[in-house]
Structure formats: structure tokens, C-alpha cells
Amino acid sequence: MRRTAIVVLAGMLVAAAVAVAVAGGPAELTAMLLRPMPEAGRRAPDFTLPALSGESLTLSAFEGRPVLINFWASWCPPCREEMPHLQAAAEANPELVVLAVDATHTERSVEQVAAFVEEFGLTFPVALDRDGAVNEQYLVRALPTSYFVDRSGIIRVKYLGALTPALLNEFLALID
């Protein structure tokens, strides 16, 4: 039984690699295999996105500080639920960078994002992922999704779902 499962899994991996190679060629396959995976214990993949305020935001610019990367959207009820907790954490921890990456590719308009930010009085940076590339880079499959990155740029926790104050404090202790 175990040998059969291993053979089936190996076959699935080969089939996936062939599909990628056919669709995008060997370069695409190489890029896929070498892409840094966003998981606990690994360096957070760097990215640059436009901010709602107009400037560009680059994750690596915050190295040396604890960072909470939060993937969200204005239409997402759990995102609305957790946002006041993120704002409170940002206010309570001046060293903490809360970097809110909006799934702009799923929004009706950037004006909706701006209205959300104003409604919740958010003071931390809001990045606009207009084409979903950073959501894809971080393998975001549900909103909200949060990554807790330590001062060295290493992901310590990936969390799917709305953060409660207790969970937020527990995870922040791991990156401070």
C-alpha cells in the first residue's frame, strides 16, 4: 500500500512537471522549482507593490523590524473582523510593521479600498496587489492570510483566517 502511494505521488509530480514544461517550457519549470516557498523557517520572498498612498513598498526595506504581512480584501467579512485588532497591534508596537496587502485584483475599485482604510482608520501601509502576483507568490488561497516575519526576514508563522487578539499576541511574541 505504501509503495503504491509513493508511485502514485511520483507520477503526479512528473505529470505536473510535464504540464508546466509543455505550457511554459523548461525555463518555466526551472523557475517553478527554484521559487522560494513562503513557509515557516524560510526567508520571506521579497516583493515591491504600489501603496494606496502612492509610493512603492518593498518588503526587504523593513528588514530589522518585525513584520506582519496581512493579505485581505475590503469585501471579506473576516478581514473586516480582524482589521481593528491589526490597527491596535500597530499602535501598541511602534517597531512592528503591519503591511496590509490588498487583493486589489478582486476588488471593484481602488476607491473601495480607500473607503475601507478610512472607515477603519488604518495608519499602517496598504499595498495594492493589482494583478494578484504577490498573492500567488505567497500561495494565498483564502482571505485573510497572515505571515509573521521576524527581524531577519524569516517567516515564523503562516495563519489562515481572522486573527483574534490572543492569537495575534501569541504570534507577535514569536517575531519580536
Phi, psi and omega in degrees: 000314182296318180298320179297317179297320179294317180296317179297315179298316179298319178297320178296319179296317178297317180298318178296317179296319179295318180299317179293317181297319180292317183290317186237356178088176182301326180296320178295318178297315179299315180299319180296316183289331182266354182297130178294131181273132181277085181221162182305134179094352180249159177295137177292127178300134182285153175203160173230130179224154173289144178267156176303326182283351176116327180280178176262146177242128178239126183304314184297342177294342182263005180302140185102350177235150174291140183231134171249110176267119182242118177268128188206176172210153183292335182274356188271111181303315178296331177294318178299322181295319185273340187303318177299327178291322178293319178296318179298319179296318179297319180291325183280339184234089183301334179283335184289134171256115170264115181248104183271114180259105180283135176282068187301331179295348178253357183273157174287323181197159175292333178297326176295321178296313180298321179295320178299311181300318179292317180303319183266359178061040183288132181248356180269164183294138177242118180261147182252110178267080188296325182252001178079008184296320181285324173302318179291318179302323181266009177055041179284121181243350179210151178245142353281155171229134182235141174242130178255116187245128182282179185297340179268001179088015181262132176289127177256328181213139167243129182229129176259131178113175181287132178278133172271163177303321181295313178297318179302312179297320179298314182286324178297326178298334181281343182245358182274000000 
